Amino acid sequence: MINAEVKLRVRYGETDQMGYAYYGVYAQYYEVGRVEAMRVLGFSYKDVEAKGILLPVVDYCINYKKPAYYDDEITIVTTIKELPRAARITFDYECYNQQKELLNTGQVTLVFIDKAKNKPCVAPDWFVNAAQKYFK
């Protein structure tokens, strides 16, 4: 299993009229977590794309428990629970406020795309090999 944690602060422009972090901003927060999880594996999105692979989101699901507010420091915990299956990789998320209260949980699935062919492909060996050591 691969785990990554990142902290960020809710900015004023990310809040709605009620002072809550706007529900749609969590897609961006999850992306921050996803980038950090990839760094645990030893590469960035830029590296992946340079190797000819794109990773578009094909499924996004979130379950809201409590709101985050302007200036809250939130922790995004990102987990890859399984090695990539065929052409897909799934990231699981938990967001916590500074009191360690669970704000939401989510899951995002991405598909490996061969950039040259613009078609789905199996997870590249170099990606799977980098992840493999976390699943022994």
ABEGO torsion letter per residue (X at the ends): XBBBBBBBBBBAAABBAAGBBBAAAAAAAAAAAAAAAAAAAGBBAAAAAAAGBBBBBABBBBBBABBBBBGBBBBBBBBBABBBBEABBBBBBBBBBAAGBBABBBBBBBBBBBAAAGBBBBBBAAAAAAAAAAAX
